[in-house]
Amino acid sequence: MDLPVSTYRFSGALAVVALAAASTSFFIPDVLGGPPVAQGNLRGTALVIMVLAIPALVAAMFFTRRDSARALVVWLGALGYISYQGVLFLFATPFNSLFLIYVAMLSLAFWSLVVLIRNTDLPAFRGRFDDGLPARAIAIYAAVLAVLNAVVWLRTIVPATLSDQPAAFLEGSGGITNPVFVQDLAIWLPLLVGGAWSLWNRRPLGELIVGAMLVLLVLEAIGVATDQWFGASADPGTPFASMAAIPVFLLLAVVGAVPLFFYLRHLDAAGRNVTVNHATQT
């Protein structure tokens, strides 16, 4: 797949910066501030970035180069996951000496997404699916997951906003707000719902977005299971991490892998050459 050189440069730079940010955060935990649970959570996130997200990103770049549309979807999902975590490293821990590296990680992840999507030929990407894609079933799964996720967050948010002490639920977390609530409700869940609607109507952008989001969500479920272990180990009595949550999120990762499997199974099946807008090569 002949993507522009700039696409690989952005994501290649991201891999280097993300590895530096994650490895330093994990192996030198004193660089992280905040309460022990927050430090533990971010160390767990850093580990998943190192051993799962970055290898997935690099492998996806390699196989996209070899004309794999499946790899393109994984590439986008890995970029989305690293973007998501970049926000947490900037807003879920106090300002520290890695601030500029975290900013660079978030910036490179975001602009890598922009560059990669801009250079994807969407109608051609759609041509890589065979006729068996269970588009509407996957769209329903994505929409239901987004709604349930929003309901879970709103069960905390709505009572808090009506309380005399709206920030009371954050006591002990070390944060002044919850960056997970912010980006989920403002960006990722609306994107998932919009993508599901477009997939239901078999629009190419929806097919691409939902596929990437399925990858992101599996990575995120594994990431949450990991950060719960590190957070609960760092502060066993905390309400912000629990060993009991680990099997729940591992189960969510397995469940999320099912629609992803069927999505990828019907992609690249015909082996047609498409996906890139050659006019944008640089």
C-alpha positions as CSV (number, residue, x, y, z in Angstrom):
1,M,0.0,0.0,0.0
2,D,1.7,3.2,-1.2
3,L,0.9,5.7,1.5
4,P,2.8,9.0,1.4
5,V,6.1,9.1,3.1
6,S,4.9,11.8,5.5
7,T,2.3,9.3,6.9
8,Y,5.1,6.9,8.0
9,R,7.3,9.7,9.3
10,F,4.6,11.0,11.6
11,S,3.8,7.6,13.0
12,G,7.4,6.5,13.2
13,A,8.2,9.6,15.2
14,L,5.3,8.8,17.4
15,A,6.6,5.3,18.1
16,V,9.9,6.7,19.2
17,V,8.4,9.5,21.4
18,A,5.7,7.2,22.9
19,L,8.4,4.6,23.8
20,A,10.4,7.3,25.5
21,A,7.4,8.6,27.4
22,A,6.1,5.2,28.4
23,S,9.4,3.6,29.4
24,T,10.5,6.5,31.5
25,S,7.1,6.7,33.2
26,F,7.2,3.0,33.9
27,F,10.8,2.4,34.9
28,I,11.2,5.7,36.8
29,P,7.9,6.0,38.7
30,D,9.2,8.9,40.8
31,V,8.7,11.1,37.8
32,L,4.9,10.7,38.2
33,G,3.2,12.8,40.8
34,G,-0.2,12.5,42.6
35,P,-1.4,9.8,45.0
36,P,-0.1,6.3,44.8
37,V,-3.2,5.0,42.9
38,A,-2.8,7.5,40.2
39,Q,0.9,6.7,39.8
40,G,0.1,3.0,39.7
41,N,-2.7,3.5,37.1
42,L,-0.4,5.4,34.8
43,R,2.5,2.9,35.2
44,G,0.1,0.2,34.1
45,T,-1.0,2.3,31.1
46,A,2.7,3.0,30.2
47,L,3.4,-0.8,30.3
48,V,0.5,-1.5,27.8
49,I,1.8,1.3,25.5
50,M,5.2,-0.3,25.5
51,V,4.4,-3.9,25.1
52,L,1.1,-3.8,23.1
53,A,0.3,-0.4,21.5
54,I,3.7,0.5,20.0
55,P,4.4,-3.0,18.6
56,A,0.9,-3.1,17.1
57,L,1.5,0.3,15.6
58,V,4.9,-0.6,14.1
59,A,3.6,-4.0,12.8
60,A,0.5,-2.3,11.3
61,M,2.7,0.2,9.5
62,F,4.8,-2.6,8.1
63,F,1.9,-4.6,6.8
64,T,0.1,-1.6,5.5
65,R,3.1,-1.0,3.4
66,R,2.5,-4.5,2.0
67,D,-1.0,-3.6,1.0
68,S,-3.0,-4.8,4.0
69,A,-6.3,-3.0,4.6
70,R,-6.6,-4.9,7.9
71,A,-3.3,-3.4,9.0
72,L,-4.5,0.1,8.1
73,V,-7.4,-0.4,10.5
74,V,-5.1,-1.6,13.3
75,W,-2.8,1.3,12.6
76,L,-5.7,3.8,13.1
77,G,-6.8,2.0,16.2
78,A,-3.3,2.1,17.8
79,L,-3.1,5.8,17.0
80,G,-6.4,6.4,18.7
81,Y,-5.4,4.4,21.7
82,I,-2.1,6.4,22.1
83,S,-4.0,9.6,21.6
84,Y,-6.4,8.6,24.4
85,Q,-3.6,7.8,26.8
86,G,-1.7,11.0,25.9
87,V,-4.5,13.0,27.4
88,L,-4.3,11.0,30.6
89,F,-0.6,11.5,30.9
90,L,-1.1,15.2,30.6
91,F,-4.2,15.7,32.8
92,A,-4.3,12.7,35.2
93,T,-1.0,13.4,36.8
94,P,0.6,16.7,38.1
95,F,2.9,18.7,35.8
96,N,6.3,16.9,35.7
97,S,9.6,16.8,33.9
98,L,8.1,14.7,31.1
99,F,5.5,17.3,30.2
100,L,6.9,18.2,26.8
101,I,7.4,14.5,25.9
102,Y,3.8,13.8,26.8
103,V,2.7,16.8,24.7
104,A,4.8,15.5,21.8
105,M,3.2,12.1,22.2
106,L,-0.3,13.5,22.1
107,S,0.4,15.8,19.2
108,L,2.1,13.2,17.0
109,A,-0.7,10.7,17.7
110,F,-3.4,13.2,16.8
111,W,-1.7,14.5,13.6
112,S,-0.8,11.0,12.6
113,L,-4.5,10.2,12.7
114,V,-5.3,13.3,10.6
115,V,-2.6,12.5,8.0
116,L,-3.5,8.8,7.8
117,I,-7.3,9.4,7.4
118,R,-6.7,12.2,4.9
119,N,-4.7,9.9,2.7
120,T,-7.1,7.0,2.8
121,D,-9.2,6.5,-0.3
122,L,-12.5,5.7,1.4
123,P,-14.5,4.3,-1.6
124,A,-11.5,2.1,-2.4
125,F,-11.2,1.0,1.2
126,R,-14.9,-0.1,1.1
127,G,-14.0,-2.2,-1.9
128,R,-11.8,-4.4,0.3
129,F,-14.8,-5.9,2.1
130,D,-16.5,-8.9,0.8
131,D,-20.3,-9.2,0.8
132,G,-20.5,-11.1,4.1
133,L,-19.6,-8.2,6.5
134,P,-22.2,-8.2,9.2
135,A,-22.3,-4.4,9.1
136,R,-25.6,-3.8,10.9
137,A,-24.8,-6.3,13.7
138,I,-21.4,-4.6,14.3
139,A,-23.1,-1.2,14.2
140,I,-25.6,-2.2,16.8
141,Y,-22.8,-3.5,19.0
142,A,-20.9,-0.3,18.7
143,A,-23.9,1.9,19.4
144,V,-25.1,-0.1,22.4
145,L,-21.6,-0.1,23.8
146,A,-21.3,3.7,23.5
147,V,-24.7,4.2,25.2
148,L,-23.9,1.9,28.0
149,N,-20.6,3.5,28.6
150,A,-22.2,6.9,28.6
151,V,-24.8,5.7,31.1
152,V,-22.1,4.4,33.5
153,W,-20.3,7.7,33.4
154,L,-23.5,9.8,33.8
155,R,-24.5,7.7,36.9
156,T,-21.5,9.4,38.6
157,I,-21.6,12.8,36.8
158,V,-25.3,13.7,37.2
159,P,-25.6,13.2,41.0
160,A,-22.2,15.0,41.4
161,T,-23.4,18.1,39.4
162,L,-26.6,18.3,41.6
163,S,-24.6,17.9,44.8
164,D,-23.5,20.8,47.1
165,Q,-20.0,19.4,46.7
166,P,-19.8,18.3,43.1
167,A,-16.1,17.4,43.2
168,A,-16.4,15.1,46.2
169,F,-16.2,12.0,44.1
170,L,-12.7,13.0,43.1
171,E,-11.3,13.1,46.6
172,G,-8.2,10.9,46.9
173,S,-7.7,10.7,43.1
174,G,-5.4,13.7,43.0
175,G,-7.3,15.2,40.1
176,I,-9.4,18.3,39.7
177,T,-11.6,16.7,37.1
178,N,-11.9,13.3,35.4
179,P,-10.1,13.4,31.9
180,V,-11.7,10.0,31.1
181,F,-15.2,11.5,31.4
182,V,-14.2,14.6,29.4
183,Q,-12.7,12.8,26.3
184,D,-15.2,9.9,26.3
185,L,-18.3,12.1,26.4
186,A,-16.9,14.9,24.2
187,I,-15.0,12.9,21.6
188,W,-14.8,9.1,21.6
189,L,-18.4,8.0,22.4
190,P,-20.0,10.5,19.9
191,L,-17.4,9.3,17.3
192,L,-18.4,5.7,18.0
193,V,-22.1,6.5,17.7
194,G,-21.6,8.5,14.5
195,G,-19.4,5.7,13.1
196,A,-22.1,3.1,14.0
197,W,-24.8,5.2,12.2
198,S,-22.6,5.5,9.1
199,L,-21.7,1.8,9.2
200,W,-25.4,0.9,9.4
201,N,-25.9,2.9,6.2
202,R,-22.7,1.3,4.7
203,R,-20.8,4.5,4.3
204,P,-17.1,4.0,3.9
205,L,-16.1,6.5,6.6
206,G,-18.3,4.7,9.1
207,E,-16.7,1.3,8.1
208,L,-13.2,2.7,8.7
209,I,-14.1,4.5,12.0
210,V,-15.9,1.6,13.6
211,G,-13.1,-0.8,12.7
212,A,-10.5,1.5,14.2
213,M,-12.7,2.0,17.3
214,L,-13.0,-1.7,17.8
215,V,-9.2,-2.0,17.9
216,L,-9.0,0.9,20.3
217,L,-11.6,-0.5,22.6
218,V,-9.9,-3.9,22.8
219,L,-6.6,-2.2,23.6
220,E,-8.3,0.0,26.2
221,A,-10.0,-2.9,27.9
222,I,-6.6,-4.6,28.3
223,G,-5.1,-1.3,29.4
224,V,-7.7,-0.7,32.1
225,A,-7.3,-4.3,33.4
226,T,-3.6,-3.6,33.7
227,D,-3.8,-0.2,35.2
228,Q,-6.3,-1.5,37.8
229,W,-3.7,-4.1,38.9
230,F,-1.0,-1.5,39.2
231,G,-3.3,1.0,40.9
232,A,-4.7,-1.5,43.4
233,S,-1.2,-2.8,44.2
234,A,0.1,0.7,44.9
235,D,-2.9,1.5,47.1
236,P,-4.9,-1.5,48.2
237,G,-7.6,0.6,50.0
238,T,-8.3,3.0,47.2
239,P,-11.8,3.3,45.6
240,F,-10.1,4.3,42.3
241,A,-8.7,0.8,41.5
242,S,-9.8,-2.7,42.3
243,M,-8.4,-6.2,41.7
244,A,-12.1,-7.3,41.2
245,A,-12.3,-5.1,38.1
246,I,-9.5,-6.9,36.3
247,P,-11.5,-10.0,35.2
248,V,-14.3,-7.7,34.2
249,F,-12.2,-5.7,31.8
250,L,-10.4,-8.8,30.5
251,L,-13.9,-10.2,29.7
252,L,-14.7,-7.0,27.9
253,A,-11.6,-7.3,25.9
254,V,-12.6,-10.9,24.9
255,V,-16.2,-9.8,24.1
256,G,-14.9,-6.8,22.0
257,A,-12.6,-9.1,20.1
258,V,-15.6,-11.0,18.7
259,P,-17.0,-8.2,16.5
260,L,-13.4,-7.2,15.6
261,F,-12.7,-10.7,14.4
262,F,-15.8,-10.7,12.1
263,Y,-15.0,-7.2,10.9
264,L,-11.4,-8.2,9.9
265,R,-12.5,-11.6,8.6
266,H,-14.4,-9.9,5.8
267,L,-11.8,-7.3,5.1
268,D,-9.1,-8.0,2.5
269,A,-11.0,-11.1,1.5
270,A,-11.2,-10.1,-2.1
271,G,-7.6,-8.9,-2.3
272,R,-8.3,-5.8,-4.4
273,N,-5.7,-3.0,-4.6
274,V,-7.1,0.2,-3.0
275,T,-7.1,2.5,0.0
276,V,-4.7,5.2,-0.8
277,N,-5.2,8.6,-2.4
278,H,-2.1,8.7,-4.6
279,A,-2.7,12.3,-5.5
280,T,-1.7,13.3,-2.0
281,Q,1.7,11.6,-1.9
282,T,4.5,13.7,-0.8
